[in-house]
Amino acid sequence: HTGERPFACAICGKAFTKSSNLFKYQTLHTGEWPYECPDCSMAFVQSSCLTRHRRTHTGEPPFACPHCTHAF
């Protein structure tokens, strides 16, 4: 709650509270998409986006209820 933003972009100076947000932001400058799907070669900035995308190949529902076996 201090408002401190210790993680700054070395290219433009924009600062962030979390290093993970800085990492995602820096791809705007670098164009880097490090997480590539082995099935179709689509690439993503975040590993979680790749994980979600891979479900399109497996047919696995993206959401599962934590209280029952229902998935959708």
C-alpha distances in whole Angstrom, upper triangle without the diagonal:
4,6,8,11,13,15,18,21,24,26,24,21,19,15,13,10,13,16,18,17,18,21,22,22,24,27,27,28,30,32,31,31,32,32,36,38,41,43,42,40,38,35,31,28,26,28,27,29,32,32,32,34,37,37,39,42,42,42,39,37,33,32,33,33,31,34,37,39,38,37,37
4,5,9,11,14,16,20,22,24,23,19,17,14,12,10,13,16,18,17,18,21,22,22,24,27,27,28,30,32,31,32,32,33,37,39,42,44,44,42,39,36,32,28,27,29,29,30,33,34,34,36,38,39,41,44,44,44,42,40,36,35,36,36,35,37,40,42,41,40,40
4,6,10,12,14,17,20,21,19,16,14,11,10,8,12,15,17,15,16,19,20,19,21,24,24,25,27,29,29,29,30,31,35,37,40,42,41,39,36,33,29,26,25,28,27,28,31,32,32,34,37,38,39,42,42,42,40,38,35,34,36,36,35,37,40,42,41,39,39
4,6,9,11,14,17,19,18,14,12,9,8,6,10,12,15,14,14,17,19,17,19,22,23,23,25,27,27,28,28,30,33,36,39,41,41,38,36,32,29,25,24,27,27,28,31,32,32,34,36,38,39,42,42,43,40,39,35,35,36,37,35,38,41,42,42,40,39
4,6,7,11,14,16,14,11,9,5,5,4,8,10,12,11,10,14,15,14,15,19,19,19,21,23,23,24,25,27,30,33,36,38,37,35,32,29,25,22,21,24,24,25,28,29,30,31,34,35,37,39,40,40,38,37,33,33,35,36,35,38,41,41,41,39,38
4,6,10,12,15,14,11,10,7,6,6,8,8,12,11,10,13,15,14,15,18,19,19,21,23,23,24,24,26,30,32,35,38,37,35,32,29,25,22,21,24,24,26,28,29,30,32,34,36,37,39,40,41,39,38,34,34,36,37,36,39,42,42,42,40,39
4,7,9,12,12,9,8,5,5,6,7,6,9,9,6,9,12,11,11,15,16,16,17,19,19,20,20,22,26,29,32,34,34,31,29,25,22,18,18,21,22,23,25,26,27,29,31,33,34,36,37,38,36,36,32,32,35,36,35,38,41,41,40,38,37
4,6,9,8,5,5,4,6,9,10,9,11,10,7,10,12,10,10,14,14,13,15,18,18,20,21,23,26,30,32,35,34,31,29,25,22,18,19,22,23,24,26,28,29,30,32,34,35,37,38,39,38,37,34,34,37,38,37,41,43,43,43,40,39
4,5,6,5,5,6,8,12,12,10,12,10,7,9,11,8,7,11,11,10,12,14,15,17,18,21,24,27,30,33,31,28,26,22,20,16,18,21,22,22,24,27,28,28,30,33,34,35,37,38,37,36,33,34,37,38,38,42,43,43,42,40,38
4,6,6,8,9,12,15,15,13,15,14,10,11,13,11,9,12,13,10,12,15,15,18,19,22,25,29,31,34,33,29,28,24,22,18,20,23,25,25,26,29,30,30,32,35,36,37,39,41,40,39,36,37,40,42,41,45,47,46,46,43,42
4,6,8,11,14,17,17,15,16,15,11,12,14,11,8,11,11,8,10,13,15,18,19,22,25,28,31,34,32,28,27,23,21,18,20,24,26,25,26,29,30,30,32,35,35,37,39,40,40,39,36,37,40,42,42,46,48,47,46,43,42
4,6,9,12,16,17,15,17,14,11,13,14,11,9,12,11,9,12,15,17,19,21,24,27,30,33,35,33,30,28,24,22,19,21,25,26,26,27,30,31,31,33,36,36,38,40,41,40,40,36,37,40,42,42,46,47,47,46,43,41
4,6,10,13,14,14,16,13,10,13,14,11,11,14,13,12,15,17,19,21,23,25,28,32,34,37,35,32,30,26,24,20,22,25,26,26,28,31,31,32,34,36,37,39,41,42,41,40,36,37,40,41,41,45,47,47,46,43,42
4,7,11,12,12,14,11,9,12,12,9,10,13,12,12,15,17,18,20,22,24,27,30,33,35,34,31,28,25,22,18,20,23,24,24,26,28,29,29,32,34,35,37,39,39,38,37,33,34,37,38,38,41,44,44,43,40,38
4,7,9,9,12,9,7,11,12,10,11,14,14,14,17,19,19,21,22,24,27,30,33,36,34,32,29,25,22,19,19,22,23,23,26,28,28,29,32,34,35,37,38,39,37,36,32,33,35,37,36,39,42,42,41,39,38
4,6,7,9,6,6,10,11,9,11,14,15,15,17,19,19,20,21,22,26,28,32,34,33,30,28,24,21,17,17,20,20,21,24,25,25,27,29,31,32,35,36,36,34,33,29,30,32,33,32,36,38,39,38,35,34
4,7,9,8,8,12,13,12,14,17,18,19,20,22,21,22,22,24,27,29,33,35,34,32,29,26,22,19,18,20,20,22,24,25,26,28,30,31,33,35,36,36,34,33,29,29,31,32,30,34,36,37,36,34,34
4,5,5,7,9,10,11,13,15,17,18,19,20,19,19,19,20,24,26,29,32,31,29,27,23,20,16,15,17,17,19,21,22,23,25,27,28,30,32,33,33,31,30,26,27,28,29,28,32,34,35,34,32,32
4,5,5,6,9,10,11,13,15,16,16,18,16,17,17,18,22,24,27,30,29,27,25,21,18,14,13,15,16,18,20,21,22,24,26,28,30,31,32,33,31,30,27,27,29,31,30,33,35,36,35,33,32
4,5,5,6,9,10,12,14,15,15,16,15,14,14,15,19,21,24,26,26,24,21,18,15,11,10,12,13,14,16,17,18,20,22,24,26,27,28,29,27,27,23,24,26,28,27,30,32,32,32,29,29
4,5,5,6,9,10,12,14,15,15,15,15,15,16,20,22,25,27,27,24,22,18,15,11,11,13,14,15,17,19,19,21,23,25,26,28,29,30,28,27,24,24,27,28,28,31,33,33,33,30,29
4,5,5,6,9,10,11,12,14,13,14,15,17,20,23,26,28,28,25,22,19,16,12,12,15,16,17,19,21,22,23,25,27,28,30,31,32,31,30,27,28,30,32,31,35,37,37,36,33,32
4,5,5,7,10,11,11,12,10,11,11,13,17,20,23,25,24,22,19,16,13,9,9,12,14,15,16,18,19,20,22,25,26,27,29,30,29,28,25,26,29,31,30,34,36,35,35,32,31
4,6,6,8,10,10,11,10,10,11,12,15,18,21,23,22,20,17,14,10,7,7,11,12,12,14,16,17,18,20,22,23,25,27,28,26,26,22,24,27,29,29,33,34,34,32,29,28
4,5,6,8,9,10,10,12,13,15,18,21,24,26,25,22,19,16,13,9,11,15,16,15,17,20,20,20,23,25,26,28,30,31,30,29,25,27,30,32,32,35,37,37,35,32,31
4,5,5,6,8,8,11,12,15,18,21,24,26,25,22,19,16,13,10,12,15,17,17,18,21,22,22,24,27,27,29,31,32,31,31,28,29,32,34,34,38,40,39,38,35,33
4,5,5,5,5,7,10,12,14,18,21,23,21,18,16,12,10,7,10,14,16,14,16,19,19,19,21,24,24,26,28,29,29,29,26,28,31,33,34,37,38,38,36,33,31
4,6,6,8,10,13,15,17,20,23,25,23,20,17,14,12,10,13,17,18,16,18,21,21,21,23,26,26,27,30,31,31,30,27,29,32,35,35,39,40,39,38,34,33
4,6,8,11,14,17,19,22,25,27,25,21,19,16,15,12,16,19,21,19,21,24,24,24,26,29,29,30,33,34,34,34,30,33,36,38,39,42,43,43,41,38,36
4,5,9,11,14,16,20,22,24,22,19,17,14,13,11,14,17,20,18,19,22,23,22,24,27,27,28,31,32,32,33,30,32,35,38,38,42,43,42,41,37,36
4,6,10,12,14,17,19,21,19,16,14,11,11,9,13,16,18,16,16,20,21,19,21,25,24,25,28,29,30,30,27,30,33,36,37,40,41,40,38,35,33
4,6,9,11,14,17,19,18,14,13,9,9,7,11,13,16,14,14,18,19,18,19,23,23,23,26,28,28,28,26,28,31,34,35,38,39,38,37,33,32
4,6,7,11,14,16,14,11,9,6,5,5,8,10,13,11,10,14,15,14,16,19,19,20,22,24,24,25,22,25,28,31,31,35,36,34,33,29,28
4,6,10,12,15,14,11,10,7,6,6,8,8,12,11,10,13,15,14,15,18,19,19,21,24,23,24,22,25,27,30,31,34,35,33,33,29,28
4,7,9,12,12,9,8,5,5,6,7,6,9,9,6,9,12,11,11,15,16,16,18,20,20,21,18,21,24,27,28,31,32,30,29,26,25
4,6,9,8,6,6,4,6,9,10,9,12,10,7,10,12,10,10,14,14,14,16,19,19,20,19,22,25,28,29,33,32,30,29,26,25
4,5,6,5,5,6,8,12,12,10,12,10,7,9,11,8,7,11,11,10,12,15,16,18,16,20,22,26,27,31,30,28,27,23,22
4,6,6,8,9,12,15,15,13,15,14,10,11,13,11,9,12,13,10,13,16,17,19,19,22,24,28,29,32,32,29,28,25,24
4,6,8,11,13,17,17,15,16,14,11,12,13,10,8,11,10,8,10,13,15,18,18,21,24,27,29,32,31,28,27,23,23
4,6,9,12,16,17,15,17,14,11,13,14,10,9,12,11,9,12,15,17,19,19,22,25,29,30,34,33,30,29,25,23
4,6,10,13,15,14,16,13,10,13,14,11,11,14,13,12,15,18,19,21,20,24,26,30,32,35,34,32,31,27,25
4,7,11,12,12,14,11,8,12,12,9,10,13,12,12,15,17,18,19,18,22,25,28,30,33,33,30,29,25,23
4,7,9,10,12,9,7,11,12,10,11,14,14,14,17,19,20,21,19,22,25,28,29,33,33,31,30,26,24
4,6,7,9,6,6,10,10,9,11,14,14,16,18,19,19,20,17,20,23,26,27,31,31,29,28,25,23
4,7,9,7,8,11,12,12,14,17,18,19,21,22,22,22,19,21,24,27,27,31,32,31,30,26,25
4,5,5,7,9,10,11,13,15,17,18,19,21,19,20,16,18,21,24,24,28,29,28,27,23,23
4,5,5,6,9,10,11,13,15,16,17,19,17,18,15,17,19,22,22,26,27,25,25,22,21
4,5,5,6,9,10,11,14,15,16,17,15,15,12,13,16,19,19,23,23,22,22,18,18
4,5,5,6,9,10,12,14,15,16,15,14,11,14,17,20,21,24,25,24,22,19,18
4,5,5,6,9,10,11,13,14,14,14,12,15,18,21,22,26,26,24,23,19,18
4,5,5,7,10,11,11,12,11,12,9,12,15,18,19,22,22,20,20,16,16
4,6,6,8,10,11,11,10,9,7,10,13,16,18,21,21,19,18,14,13
4,5,6,8,10,10,10,11,9,13,16,19,21,24,24,22,20,16,15
4,5,5,7,9,9,11,10,13,16,20,21,24,23,21,20,16,15
4,5,5,6,5,7,7,10,13,17,19,21,20,18,16,13,12
4,6,5,7,9,9,13,15,19,21,24,23,20,18,15,13
4,6,8,11,12,15,17,21,23,26,24,21,20,17,15
4,5,9,10,14,15,19,21,23,21,18,17,14,14
4,6,9,12,13,17,19,22,20,16,15,11,11
4,6,9,10,14,16,18,16,13,12,9,9
4,6,7,11,14,16,14,12,10,6,5
4,7,10,13,16,15,13,11,8,7
4,7,9,12,12,11,9,6,5
4,6,9,8,7,6,4,6
4,5,6,6,6,6,8
4,6,8,9,9,12
4,7,8,11,13
4,6,9,12
4,6,10
4,7
4
